[in-house]
């Protein structure tokens, strides 16, 4: 057996806490410790380091760019040093208490300073007079760290609370306070509670009280994957590899653990245990380490891990990752370890990658060969081409950009702004921004939980248990239905719930294709639940459950219709693709898909409504009316069977006259941004749509920037319809104007509801109660008009023409409402108006109509 390599320490500083950092280009390694000298090592060189003397003593933190580095010390001084002259440049800031940590923004323009004061200072490295102050901490700060974009700063205080600030504006904003994720420590404790950001910027890792490492997502601040059982002591330092594929941690038990990011498994564990007056690595390697590792950093390019301890020693561990795992470092940027990664998930409300256009970037192979008599061959390299002589080294744009085929590219053109305003890096082919698919009533994964369905009947939610899921179905009316719970080995990711049963679907996997599962609530036979498998590689995009049918839209743009007990009724390919969502009510099915591309690069959404039982198309590939930049958030039928949508602008719309082909129009019922509860500007909340029932909008109020509801189950809130007709009138305005605006809104709203009911009565075999309700609603509309007439009469004779116009809007044909209008005019002594109303009544009784009323 070959003898084990002995890794010797480099005595960087006098015994005591020592810290280090690499420059971003990896050429220099800089260390700072208790003495007043800072040492600069050249990467890959065994030469003696450069000493920078007469520095501050008792340094506690160090960060660096390629041109300078910054140190913090026990005396509260933060100093900036030049790497070109190896000398002090300036003192950036002084604190009254010891510095505990520093963090440098990715562009090197800002440094965050954590001291034992309550306030964190973020200082501009070029102009020390520019300082941002973070004041929300209740205890002194132990750690600070920037995310890879430099827009977020995480601050960990001594009590273990993590504060996340947004620095994207001139005034820092606290966007999240996390409690219970890490432990509380004394200021000078060796244990770490630092939030270490993953290189992809979507999550950070932090040591837990149980000596594990927890990954926390930035999108919802929920716990994701966890690195378990690696240390027996407190974790003292952790670092992601530059591409995020590996994680290394050190503990007070004098161990180093190398983790696989994807599987959260231990690749190597190095135990640094004392024996025979020398500390030896008793697993895999021998190392001369006599103290706890306090700081460590990966080389930006090479397979090197450098770390320092509390005994003033530096270790530069070349080939740290074993040969069999070294290929992990050669990969591109790896994603943070999520339980359910929103980047790879295509179900629910998550966003999936664009699937239309070129699926892969066209390889830029060798250029096209010229023909024997091509112009380039005839003229040669000294002809009309520049032969590669001209370089656009100053970016002036006079050198043409040439693609892999020898053609001029369109790199000089501005990008077409789409829904997200930017194009994916590396895309050579322009792609339109398609609307992402979603399942109505579901939410994305948040941690290991998600709602599969949430409506007025109840809710279905699932918990990821790694090897399986556990599904729970709960009802609001427990006297009518019983809750149930089951273990889910198929990993269902979508569900629909109504009074008849519950429908589930799961994506395809190596073990089985995509599958539908229906479970009725009550049956008169022994067993009536059923499963059916979809064709291979065909996944469910969205599905719906009505009292009559089950409708499924798939990734292959098929629409599949089943009976409630699994009999296939119809299958056809959707015209508008890719599919977005679907919903159903009784025999009616509404599907939504992406259509043509608009001028801003986004696709128009198209919808189709058909009656499955009669095989009749009501609306075919009509446009979903969304405002510019808005996205569809939910689509559903109301309790009376009218299609409704809710968009990202907070507007609820209903489809009017949809039973008549070509006559459908989207009418706004409510703009949530104009709710009275938001008028004072003190509330910051959004609304997650649930249903439209009993002429009310049922939703869940979301606060704190949340986009989706979470656990514990939130309460439902209902709002009355309020059509957005005019701007909100101030409180101190004329009471009469407020009254008229209210009456006008009531008139339009009641007219819309009347039109919806008239469509039902006209197009269906209406019941006696529906016809009676129609008459009652007509009276309600006329009553509102009479109230509006009275308001106009109250203002004076000059409003007579508008008052007469209002009388002409009355729907009553019996003459009773005209008689009432005449009495109102007489009451307010509007004689001329009264005469004209009587003339109108006489013409109506005589069967004479004005030309416009015919």
HELIX and SHEET records of a PDB file:
HELIX    1   1 UNK A  323  UNK A  330  5                                   8    
HELIX    2   2 UNK A  375  UNK A  379  1                                   5    
HELIX    3   3 UNK A  672  UNK A  674  5                                   3    
HELIX    4   4 UNK A  676  UNK A  678  5                                   3    
HELIX    5   5 UNK A  735  UNK A  763  1                                  29    
HELIX    6   6 UNK A  768  UNK A  795  1                                  28    
HELIX    7   7 UNK A  797  UNK A  799  5                                   3    
HELIX    8   8 UNK A  800  UNK A  807  1                                   8    
HELIX    9   9 UNK A  816  UNK A  827  1                                  12    
HELIX   10  10 UNK A  831  UNK A  845  1                                  15    
HELIX   11  11 UNK A  851  UNK A  853  5                                   3    
SHEET    1   A 2 UNK A   6  UNK A   7  0                                        
SHEET    2   A 2 UNK A 286  UNK A 287  1                                        
SHEET    1   B 4 UNK A  10  UNK A  11  0                                        
SHEET    2   B 4 UNK A 313  UNK A 318 -1                                        
SHEET    3   B 4 UNK A 304  UNK A 309 -1                                        
SHEET    4   B 4 UNK A 293  UNK A 298 -1                                        
SHEET    1   C 4 UNK A  19  UNK A  22  0                                        
SHEET    2   C 4 UNK A  28  UNK A  32 -1                                        
SHEET    3   C 4 UNK A  38  UNK A  42 -1                                        
SHEET    4   C 4 UNK A  50  UNK A  52 -1                                        
SHEET    1   D 4 UNK A  59  UNK A  64  0                                        
SHEET    2   D 4 UNK A  68  UNK A  73 -1                                        
SHEET    3   D 4 UNK A  77  UNK A  82 -1                                        
SHEET    4   D 4 UNK A  87  UNK A  94 -1                                        
SHEET    1   E 4 UNK A  99  UNK A 104  0                                        
SHEET    2   E 4 UNK A 110  UNK A 115 -1                                        
SHEET    3   E 4 UNK A 120  UNK A 124 -1                                        
SHEET    4   E 4 UNK A 131  UNK A 134 -1                                        
SHEET    1   F 4 UNK A 141  UNK A 146  0                                        
SHEET    2   F 4 UNK A 152  UNK A 157 -1                                        
SHEET    3   F 4 UNK A 162  UNK A 166 -1                                        
SHEET    4   F 4 UNK A 173  UNK A 178 -1                                        
SHEET    1   G 4 UNK A 196  UNK A 197  0                                        
SHEET    2   G 4 UNK A 203  UNK A 207 -1                                        
SHEET    3   G 4 UNK A 213  UNK A 217 -1                                        
SHEET    4   G 4 UNK A 223  UNK A 227 -1                                        
SHEET    1   H 5 UNK A 235  UNK A 240  0                                        
SHEET    2   H 5 UNK A 246  UNK A 251 -1                                        
SHEET    3   H 5 UNK A 255  UNK A 260 -1                                        
SHEET    4   H 5 UNK A 266  UNK A 275 -1                                        
SHEET    5   H 5 UNK A 278  UNK A 281 -1                                        
SHEET    1   I 4 UNK A 449  UNK A 454  0                                        
SHEET    2   I 4 UNK A 458  UNK A 464 -1                                        
SHEET    3   I 4 UNK A 469  UNK A 475 -1                                        
SHEET    4   I 4 UNK A 484  UNK A 488 -1                                        
SHEET    1   J 4 UNK A 492  UNK A 497  0                                        
SHEET    2   J 4 UNK A 501  UNK A 506 -1                                        
SHEET    3   J 4 UNK A 515  UNK A 520 -1                                        
SHEET    4   J 4 UNK A 530  UNK A 533 -1                                        
SHEET    1   K 4 UNK A 540  UNK A 545  0                                        
SHEET    2   K 4 UNK A 549  UNK A 554 -1                                        
SHEET    3   K 4 UNK A 558  UNK A 563 -1                                        
SHEET    4   K 4 UNK A 568  UNK A 573 -1                                        
SHEET    1   L 4 UNK A 579  UNK A 585  0                                        
SHEET    2   L 4 UNK A 588  UNK A 597 -1                                        
SHEET    3   L 4 UNK A 603  UNK A 611 -1                                        
SHEET    4   L 4 UNK A 616  UNK A 623 -1                                        
SHEET    1   M 4 UNK A 632  UNK A 637  0                                        
SHEET    2   M 4 UNK A 643  UNK A 647 -1                                        
SHEET    3   M 4 UNK A 651  UNK A 656 -1                                        
SHEET    4   M 4 UNK A 665  UNK A 671 -1                                        
SHEET    1   N 3 UNK A 685  UNK A 693  0                                        
SHEET    2   N 3 UNK A 696  UNK A 703 -1                                        
SHEET    3   N 3 UNK A 717  UNK A 720 -1                                        
END                                                                             
